[in-house]
Amino acid sequence: MTTRREITHNGLWNSNVALVQLLGLCPLLAVTSTVINGLGLGIATLITLVLSNSMVSLIRGFVRNEVRLPVFVLIIASVVTIVELTIKALFYDLYLVLGIFIPLIVTNCAIIGRAEGFASRNAVGPAALDGLMMGLGFLIALLILGGLREIIGFGTLFAHAELMFGDDAKSLMIEIHPDYPGFLLAVLPPGAFFGLALLIIVKNWLDLRRPAPQPQPLEAAADSA
């Protein structure tokens, strides 16, 4: 059994969907030209992970092994459809920006991977927590990459916040420098690859700096046995 602490640490760091498993790269690289775009898709993916994991866990005892994958895909597609229609109804302008990448959440290997590898083998509580942490780890990666590309590419931060939070949120935009000319490469696909590579380098560097776990003395190991 995996503890809640392990599930949380795996989702946010050790098995981060974007930085370790390198799954969901298509939306990760395509929509992170701004923080708000990344936030919108990240929240949609997080909700999908939580709901699909929970539903897969609930029905895991009633689905035959021969048809489990088609059933899981059907559940994920149903959840994504609900999320897509909700975004279209509440955040129509953001829906137009994200476009095809909302329905493409169905094909995100991270979601079907968590359904098959974790939710189908665990109770509803741990499955929902796993979906929450995996989705949150993916969301954080989207936000950091989106912020990095927006600052370098446009010289702004939280631009177009009104797409999610209404017209009053226009004041949230931070302009780094009024005369900043912008850097086109940062908002083009190559810039997304460079930004993701930088994040992976930083994560691996931080992992290498962590002290290695000390082995237990033989006496302590014998006592615990």
Summary of the structure (lengths in Angstrom):
residues: 225
radius of gyration: 19.9
end to end distance: 18.8
largest distance: 67.4
contacts: 707
relative contact order: 0.17
helix: 75%
strand: 2%
